[in-house]
Structure formats: C-alpha cells, structure tokens
Amino acid sequence: MQQTDFLIEILIFEDASNDGTAEIVKNYAAQDDRIITFIQSENQWSQQKYGMIDWLFPAAKGKYIALCEGDDYWTDPLKLQKQVDILEADPSIAMVYSDAATITDSTLGEFYKGAKRPQGTFNFNQFQNLGFPTATSIVRSEPIMQAQQFLKKMENSIIQGDYVIWAIAGKFGNYHFLEEKTAVRRKHSTGIMGTLGGTRAWFEAGIHLNHALAKELGASTHASFYDGDWWYYMELSFWDLKEKKWGHSVRHLAKSLLAAGRSGKNNRIQILRDYFYWLRQGFSGKN
C-alpha cells in the first residue's frame, strides 16, 4: 500500500510457518520484483538464529530501514514517504517513529494510553523514559548495522532487539516523533513479550543487556542505562519472595536501594513499601 517517490526493497523472512504464510509470501514475490524473500524450511528461531539479524539486515541495501514484524501491520499508505522526507531534510535525525494503535483479541486500543507520550524531536537523554512502537520506526542504516553486530555478540541474550536498535540510534543522532498513527501493534500472549515479559529470566536479561549497551555506547550513556537497575533488582527481589528465596531477596533489595540512590531517583521509600507488601503476601499464603 505504500506510496513513495523513491525506490524501496521489501525483505521478508519467513521462519517455516505452518499456517500457509510461506505460500502467500511466494505469491506476492512472484508479482513484485521489489520483494526479496528468505523462506525457511526449518524454524531458525528455535536454533537461536534470527531473521532480522542473520538474514535481513545483512541483505538490506537501503539508506534507511523500516521494520514491520510479522504480527504488526502498517495502516498509512504515506508512512514511508512522510518519514523519509523528515530524514532527508534533517541529517541530525537518526530515527523517525510515530503513534500507533494496538489490537488485543480483536479490540483496538491506544499505544500511548496511560504512558508518557513523546513530542517532536528529542535526544538520547530522553530515550529511556519513552516507549517505541516498533512497526512505526524507520532508522538510518548505519545504526542498524552497528546494532546487528552488537546483537551478534550478545548471542542468545536477544529478547529486546528493537530496544537495542533504538538505543544505538541515539549515538548517531536525534529521534523524531510523528503525532499520527501509522501502524497497529498486535498484542498477544504467544509473542516474545507475552511469554518472557515479566519473568525472572526477562529481568535478569534486562540488567545484562543494559550493562552491555552502556559498555558499547560509552561513558556518557552510563547514567541512562544504569538508572534502570533499581527497577530490575526490585522485581527480582519480588520473584525471590514468591519462590521463598529469602537470602537472594534481601540481596536484590539491597542492590535495588543502592541503584535507586545512585540514580538520584527518590523512590527508595516506595521500594521498601512494595517489598514489605509482597513479603506479607508471601507469609499470609496469598502469593
């Protein structure tokens, strides 16, 4: 549906779906020579190989790269044109993204409902406090390629690949937010965030990823990445309480309080309140 005054290529990675998707992709590719396909006969995700990282990013030739994961979709036929116009007009902008709708069990919603909404153009220092609908984004190719190399080094710790791209984009320039909705983000329990988001493994991986990004991007970014440690450690202390790992829980609580003080966030009293709430829940058997 995209209408542009520039050439595009459409790279599709199809990871051995068993629902007929491969045939649909082949049919589209047969009718449009802009489509380049990477159709798999054996699922690669299960072998810890990743479509974007191992196939799509290395093959991309474009000056800019837009992402649209398999369960999301674009709704604005001028999405790419609007975003490329902004990137072409301002070399200081590394990434453009927009508002989005969500869909959960056929119910439409708002991506930014109840969340902090971005405005205009902003830099890396504001990055950590804002959400990004992946399907609305377009990024210059240079940060994408650096993100690909970083993610390859992370090996099987890749649970927030889009977050890595957005973070590294901030090293190359500013972010720009478009007010209009250009895509729909589908939310469902079988997605990666549905299966891993909020688990112990997810919080542990979040700490590891933030520290690795801080090392990758240099000292000037350390405060931004380490600021979030208090939240990860707090959530891990709650998991310890649920599993009755009392010693681990106290250690994670102490790390949370220390990180909160280091970050300058005045939330240590709230951390303690939440902790003792969960502690009482555990002792009362309501957990």
C-alpha distance (Angstrom), angle and dihedral (degrees) to the residues before:
residue distance angle dihedral
M1 . . .
Q2 3.81 . .
Q3 3.80 116.2 .
T4 3.82 113.9 -159.0
D5 3.78 139.6 158.6
F6 3.83 90.2 -143.0
L7 3.79 133.4 64.9
I8 3.80 120.1 -94.2
E9 3.78 136.2 -172.0
I10 3.80 122.3 -149.4
L11 3.80 114.6 -146.9
I12 3.80 115.5 -167.2
F13 3.80 125.2 -172.2
E14 3.82 111.9 -165.7
D15 3.80 110.9 -169.2
A16 3.81 102.9 -154.5
S17 3.80 96.1 -75.6
N18 3.80 115.2 -171.9
D19 3.81 96.2 -152.7
G20 3.81 100.3 79.5
T21 3.79 96.2 -93.2
A22 3.81 92.9 126.7
E23 3.80 91.4 59.9
I24 3.80 91.8 49.4
V25 3.82 90.0 50.7
K26 3.82 91.4 49.0
N27 3.80 91.3 50.4
Y28 3.80 92.3 52.1
A29 3.81 91.9 46.0
A30 3.81 91.1 52.0
Q31 3.82 89.4 58.2
D32 3.83 99.6 42.2
D33 3.79 123.9 46.7
R34 3.84 90.7 -162.2
I35 3.82 88.5 72.9
I36 3.80 117.5 92.9
T37 3.81 114.3 -173.4
F38 3.78 134.2 -156.3
I39 3.81 101.8 -170.1
Q40 3.79 115.5 -179.5
S41 3.80 127.4 -151.5
E42 3.83 91.4 -163.9
N43 3.80 125.3 41.4
Q44 3.81 109.7 -102.2
W45 3.82 98.7 -170.3
S46 3.80 89.1 67.6
Q47 3.81 88.0 56.0
Q48 3.81 91.5 51.3
K49 3.78 93.6 -107.2
Y50 3.78 119.1 128.7
G51 3.78 130.9 -145.5
M52 3.78 98.7 -140.2
I53 3.79 96.4 39.6
D54 3.80 101.8 40.4
W55 3.82 101.3 31.4
L56 3.81 117.7 10.2
F57 3.80 104.5 42.8
P58 3.84 94.3 46.8
A59 3.83 90.0 49.6
A60 3.81 97.1 46.3
K61 3.82 115.0 109.9
G62 3.81 99.3 176.9
K63 3.78 127.8 115.6
Y64 3.82 86.9 -132.0
I65 3.80 130.8 30.7
A66 3.80 124.7 -150.8
L67 3.79 121.4 -167.0
C68 3.79 129.6 -144.1
E69 3.79 115.2 168.6
G70 3.77 120.2 -150.1
D71 3.80 99.4 -98.1
D72 3.83 95.7 46.0
Y73 3.80 130.3 69.5
W74 3.80 141.7 -163.7
T75 3.79 120.6 -116.2
D76 3.83 104.8 -179.3
P77 3.85 115.5 76.6
L78 3.82 89.5 -156.7
K79 3.83 95.5 49.5
L80 3.80 96.4 111.3
Q81 3.80 94.5 39.8
K82 3.82 93.7 52.8
Q83 3.78 92.8 46.9
V84 3.80 97.0 45.3
D85 3.81 90.0 48.8
I86 3.81 88.4 58.5
L87 3.81 93.7 47.1
E88 3.79 92.5 47.4
A89 3.81 92.2 49.2
D90 3.83 96.2 48.6
P91 3.84 120.1 36.6
S92 3.83 89.8 -172.6
I93 3.83 90.7 70.7
A94 3.81 114.7 86.5
M95 3.79 99.8 176.5
V96 3.80 137.9 23.8
Y97 3.78 124.2 -165.4
S98 3.79 137.4 158.9
D99 3.75 148.8 -155.0
A100 3.80 117.6 -69.8
A101 3.76 141.8 -168.1
T102 3.79 121.8 -126.8
I103 3.76 131.0 -142.0
T104 3.80 123.7 -154.9
D105 3.81 119.3 175.1
S106 3.83 89.7 -19.7
T107 3.83 92.0 -50.9
L108 3.81 116.2 122.9
G109 3.79 118.8 -138.3
E110 3.80 143.5 162.4
F111 3.81 123.0 -87.7
Y112 3.81 93.8 -150.5
K113 3.78 98.0 38.8
G114 3.79 106.4 131.4
A115 3.82 91.9 -0.7
K116 3.77 132.6 100.2
R117 3.77 108.7 -86.0
P118 3.83 120.0 -142.0
Q119 3.78 121.9 -128.1
G120 3.79 130.5 -152.9
T121 3.79 118.3 -52.0
F122 3.80 122.0 -11.7
N123 3.80 139.9 163.4
F124 3.79 138.4 -122.1
N125 3.82 94.5 -82.5
Q126 3.82 89.5 69.5
F127 3.78 94.7 41.8
Q128 3.82 100.2 93.1
N129 3.79 95.5 58.4
L130 3.80 97.2 54.7
G131 3.79 135.1 77.8
F132 3.80 122.5 -132.4
P133 3.83 124.2 -153.2
T134 3.81 99.0 -142.2
A135 3.80 95.8 -150.7
T136 3.81 92.1 59.7
S137 3.80 96.1 55.1
I138 3.79 132.9 106.7
V139 3.80 120.7 179.8
R140 3.79 136.6 -175.0
S141 3.79 110.6 -100.5
E142 3.83 96.0 -118.6
P143 3.83 96.6 68.0
I144 3.80 89.6 41.9
M145 3.79 90.9 57.5
Q146 3.80 93.0 47.1
A147 3.81 89.0 49.1
Q148 3.80 89.9 51.4
Q149 3.81 91.6 54.9
F150 3.81 91.5 46.2
L151 3.81 92.2 50.1
K152 3.80 91.1 49.0
K153 3.81 88.5 56.2
M154 3.81 90.1 50.1
E155 3.82 89.0 58.5
N156 3.82 109.8 -177.6
S157 3.81 96.3 2.1
I158 3.79 92.1 88.2
I159 3.78 108.9 124.4
Q160 3.82 98.2 125.2
G161 3.79 104.8 38.4
D162 3.80 93.7 150.1
Y163 3.83 90.5 53.0
V164 3.81 88.5 55.4
I165 3.81 91.4 52.9
W166 3.80 92.7 49.8
A167 3.80 92.3 47.8
I168 3.79 94.3 49.4
A169 3.81 91.0 45.4
G170 3.81 87.0 64.3
K171 3.80 89.3 63.5
F172 3.80 89.4 60.7
G173 3.78 100.1 43.8
N174 3.79 148.2 -55.2
Y175 3.79 132.4 -41.7
H176 3.79 123.5 -121.2
F177 3.81 125.0 -157.5
L178 3.82 124.2 -152.6
E179 3.80 114.5 -152.4
E180 3.81 96.9 -145.0
K181 3.79 124.8 84.0
T182 3.81 113.6 -109.4
A183 3.81 102.3 167.3
V184 3.79 147.7 19.3
R185 3.78 121.3 -120.4
R186 3.79 112.8 -150.4
K187 3.82 115.5 -144.1
H188 3.79 119.2 -161.6
S189 3.79 138.8 150.9
T190 3.82 95.3 -115.4
G191 3.82 94.8 59.3
I192 3.79 121.3 100.1
M193 3.81 92.0 -97.9
G194 3.77 91.1 45.4
T195 3.79 93.0 54.4
L196 3.81 100.5 35.1
G197 3.80 106.7 20.1
G198 3.81 110.9 109.1
T199 3.81 96.3 12.3
R200 3.80 125.4 123.1
A201 3.81 89.4 -108.8
W202 3.81 90.6 53.2
F203 3.81 94.2 52.9
E204 3.82 92.7 45.3
A205 3.80 90.6 49.3
G206 3.82 89.8 47.9
I207 3.80 92.0 58.6
H208 3.81 91.7 46.2
L209 3.81 92.1 48.4
N210 3.82 95.2 47.7
H211 3.80 91.9 50.3
A212 3.81 91.6 47.5
L213 3.82 90.6 50.8
A214 3.79 91.1 49.3
K215 3.80 89.1 54.5
E216 3.82 91.9 45.2
L217 3.80 96.1 49.5
G218 3.79 100.3 38.8
A219 3.78 142.6 -118.6
S220 3.80 96.0 -53.7
T221 3.82 89.9 66.8
H222 3.80 98.4 44.8
A223 3.81 95.9 96.0
S224 3.81 91.6 51.5
F225 3.80 93.8 52.0
Y226 3.81 99.4 37.3
D227 3.82 91.3 48.3
G228 3.79 89.0 77.6
D229 3.81 96.0 55.7
W230 3.80 93.1 90.3
W231 3.83 91.6 61.9
Y232 3.82 94.9 47.7
Y233 3.80 92.6 48.1
M234 3.81 91.6 46.0
E235 3.81 90.9 53.4
L236 3.81 90.9 46.8
S237 3.81 89.8 52.2
F238 3.83 88.2 54.9
W239 3.79 90.2 50.9
D240 3.80 89.1 51.3
L241 3.80 90.0 53.2
K242 3.81 91.3 50.9
E243 3.80 89.5 52.1
K244 3.84 92.9 41.8
K245 3.80 92.4 -119.1
W246 3.78 92.7 147.1
G247 3.80 99.4 173.0
H248 3.79 93.3 47.8
S249 3.78 89.1 47.4
V250 3.81 94.0 55.5
R251 3.81 91.3 47.1
H252 3.81 92.1 50.9
L253 3.81 90.0 46.8
A254 3.80 90.9 52.7
K255 3.82 90.7 49.9
S256 3.80 90.0 49.3
L257 3.80 93.0 52.0
L258 3.80 91.8 45.9
A259 3.81 92.7 49.7
A260 3.81 91.9 46.5
G261 3.79 90.4 53.8
R262 3.79 92.4 46.1
S263 3.79 92.1 50.6
G264 3.79 91.7 51.5
K265 3.79 92.3 -122.9
N266 3.79 111.2 145.7
N267 3.80 95.9 -141.5
R268 3.80 105.3 104.1
I269 3.81 92.7 108.0
Q270 3.80 89.9 53.5
I271 3.81 90.8 48.6
L272 3.80 89.9 54.8
R273 3.80 92.5 45.9
D274 3.80 91.5 51.6
Y275 3.78 91.7 45.0
F276 3.80 94.9 53.3
Y277 3.80 90.1 44.8
W278 3.82 89.8 58.1
L279 3.79 90.5 42.4
R280 3.82 90.7 56.0
Q281 3.81 89.8 46.5
G282 3.77 90.0 54.8
F283 3.79 95.2 48.9
S284 3.80 91.8 46.2
G285 3.80 91.9 53.4
K286 3.83 94.0 -120.0
N287 3.78 93.0 118.0
